[in-house]
Structure formats: structure tokens, C-alpha cells
Amino acid sequence: MSALVVENLVAGYGDARVLHGVDLTVGEGEICAILGPNGAGKTTLLRALSGVIRTRGKVRLDGTDLAGRSADAIARLGVAHVPEGRGTFMPLTVEDNLRLGAFVRRGKAAIEEDLERIHTYFPVLKTRLKQAAGSLSGGEQQMLAIGRALMLRPRLLLLDEPSLGLAPLVTRELFRIVRAINEEERTTVVVVEQNAHLALGIAQQAHVLETGRIVLSGTAQQIRDDEQVAQSYLGYR
Ligand code: ATP
């Protein structure tokens, strides 16, 4: 069964249409990479999926219709969005940021358990719990943003450019952790990423978005082997 089914998704800002009928499906527990040039609409696609902007078309998660619902309602249905720039509350402590991630949940014991689990993925956060989020390094802030998203216990995790501004070593570690989360929690992941090598390294399938349309879809291997993708996004051939 597909976890996420998107059909003829249209979205934009005011009168400016950015997505012109996007179709994609992501299988339950899979990682799907969205590649594409600047301005293609990748961020807009994630915003449309999480309800940050209004959309037309069909978006279904495990059979439940998300289209037209508010961002808050979509979060309650298990969609966690880690935006580009991370959306961390800098003056708040690491712990408060993590707890904010559980804003739609009840059940104190389960929340405490999840905090512990997140520390196993991101041990560095445990040592920084009482620090202001703004004092963390870029990599730690990205970890915090993903940790906060996990506090929602998401069924679908949307990651926008997680590697942005991070050193290669930090980025590789971050992607390793995303893969571990996906495997251990069975969380379905949609990741928008400029670093196509990294994204295709953890994804099962990928789509290339250009000027608001999906122009190429396939397994990560098929996309990696595509001549055009290799030239445009992987920097060889
Ligand atoms: P990038 O990698 O540069 O972030 P992207 O593929 O994520 O690119 P989007 O950020 O989705 O692309 O932008 C797609 C188009 O929508 C661009 O033409 C952009 O100028 C426009 N756009 C993005 N955000 C807004 C906004 N808040 N208001 C109006 N137009 C916007």
C-alpha cells in the first residue's frame, strides 16, 4: 500500500502558480528524494503537502485525505515538516524545542519515552538540553529540527534541504541518522535535497521536479543512471 498518494497537485502563492499538477506516490516506509534546480518548486511541494499553503488536487496519507486541511490538522494526522532554515526557536532551550514538537500529543509518559529515544539518535542533543537552541552549531540545529519533528511521532517526515550550510562530514552523519530513523521507526520520508548524491544514497525512489512539473521518476538507481541527471545534478558524464 502506498503511504502517500499525490494526484494533480496544484499550488502557488497568490496568483502565481508554482506547481502545475504534480503526481507522485511514496510507498509506506520508503524514502523518496525530490531533486531539481533552484526555483523548481521543491519547497513549495513540501509546503503544499504539510498544508502551509493552499492547494488543489489530491493528497492522501494512508488513505486519509489531507488536501484542503489546515497545517495544524495535517500535523495531527502525522505529517512533520522540517522546513529549510529549520524553523527552530532560537531563544528557547533545546529541551523546550523538542517538547514543542509534541504539541499535538497527549500522554506524558509516551512523550518522555520519545525524548529518550530521540537522544539515542542524536546523543549530542542530550548534552545540550538546557542550552539555547541558538547556541548550537548548524549541524546540531538540524538534528534538533529533525528531533523536534520526531516528537510528533510522524508517519510522514518532510525534510527540506537538510544539508544546507553543513560541512560534508556533518551532512553524511545526518543522512545516516535519517536512514536509521526510517528503518527503525518505519517513518515514510520525503526529502528535498540539492546534494543529489546523498539523497539518492538513502532513497529508494526519486523524482526530478522542473518548473513545477515532475519530469522524471524512478528508483534511486534509475535516476542515478540517467544521463541528464548525471550531468545536471551529479556533476559527471
Ligand atoms: P530552491 O532550491 O531555490 O529553494 P525550490 O525548488 O525549493 O528552489 P521554491 O522555493 O518552491 O523552489 O520556489 C518556486 C517558485 O515559487 C519560485 O519562483 C519562487 O520565487 C516562488 N516562491 C517561493 N516562495 C514564495 C513566496 N512565499 N511568495 C511568492 N513566491 C514564492
Boltz pocket constraint, residues with backbone or C-beta under 6 A from the ligand:
constraints:
  - pocket:
      binder: B
      contacts: [[A, 13], [A, 16], [A, 18], [A, 36], [A, 37], [A, 38], [A, 39], [A, 40], [A, 41], [A, 42], [A, 43], [A, 44], [A, 45]]
      max_distance: 6.0
